Structures are given as structure tokens and as C-alpha cells.
Amino acid sequence: MTAAAVRRDGRAMAWQFVAPTDAAEMLVFADPDDSPSGAVPVAPADFAHHRRSAGWPAVVAPDLGAVSAGVRARNAAAALQLLAEQVAVGGWMLFGIANPWYPGQRSGDHALSLAQLRRAVQRAGLHIDALYVALPDHRFPAVLAAARPARALDQVLYRLPTTYVGGDSRWPRLRRRVRMLMAATAGAAPHPLRLRLVPGYIAVARRPR
């Protein structure tokens, strides 16, 4: 097998560019190769062995939907509540989630709309520090654009449209053309509307001191 065949997709680690740097310890639901040095990577099925009620300075779930299925939470909001309970006072949680309102999205209970995301974070006793639009999705965010101000997303849609598709995708040329068309349409739409229809989000939320 060649080195190219086993090379990992670096986009899975893009969340590290927006994660706060003030945590002495970090629980990460990701592959060890996708986690920063010093983090404690864990699979959702092994979560029970790492639970610390309000004891982790930071908890990271780049794909909260996958975690919710792995820990057998009834939906993504319940998984968010469960993980938020592990965050210490003054600590933070970073999570990525699919948006059920995105055209073609099929994540069902393992996705959160923007309104659901905000309500779930509030119920968990956290407040949102930063919110990003993940393109082309939260699992492989080639681009993370700040949700506010609107011009941050404008720059992406007009100057850096995300047209990348994986080499194993069917009809890659057609998929790229469709993404170009979607980017152009989103660029012309009102910002509140496009925020509600993006593929996914990555959020950083803190527990107040």
C-alpha cells in the first residue's frame, strides 16, 4: 500500500484552529491522529470510563451526531447535555454538528438546527463563545467561516467557494458544479437565511465561572 493510500484527510483536524488554548487537559472524541498532543482521545463507546462530572477543563466532539449514536443518547441535544456535564466551571466545549435544514441532509435526530443548537447550549448551562459555519461539512471542514459578521461568510462564498469532493465520490465534476451553484445562490441570499441552511456548524461554548 502506498503512502498516498493511507494518508489521512487533514480536514478532520481543522477544528484545532478555532479551539481555545487555555485548557490544561482536553477530552477529545476523535482518532488519536486527529487530536492535538496532550489530549485524551476517546471513542464514544468508551466514554463511561472517562466521565468526570464537571471535571474536564475542555471537551471536544468534532462530530456530535456520531457521539450521540455511540453513547446511545436519544438525540444530539441529549448528547450535548451529557458532554456539557463533564465541563468544569470556566471550561469549554467544542462540538461540530450537521444542520437538518441543509438540502440533502439525512442526519435526523443526530443533527441540530441553529435554533436547536442555541437552545441546547443554554439548557446545558453554557454560553456560546464562537460559532462557525463548516464547509463543506462539520466532519471535514475545509473552511471555517465565522457566523458573524456577514462579510466573513461573504468572503468564503465569493472568493473561496468550497468545491472540493473526495477522490472516491461519484460524479466529482458534477458535484463541484453543484457546489459552485449553491455557493453563488447562498451569496445572494439574506445572511439570516443562509445561516439556517448551511451544511453544519462548529461551536465553542463555555461554562461561566
Buried (B, 14 or more C-beta within 10 A) or exposed (E): EEEEEEEEEEBBBBBBEBBBEEBEBBBBBBEEEBBBEEBEBBEBEEBEEBEEEEBBBBBBBBBBBBBBBBBEBEBBBBBBBBBBBBBBEEBBBBBBBBBBBBEEBEBEBBBBBBEBBBEBBEEBBBEBBBBBBBBBBBBBBBBBBBBEEBEBBBEBBEEEBBBBBEEEEEEBEEBBEBBEEBBEEBBEEEBEEBBBBBBBBBBBBBBEE
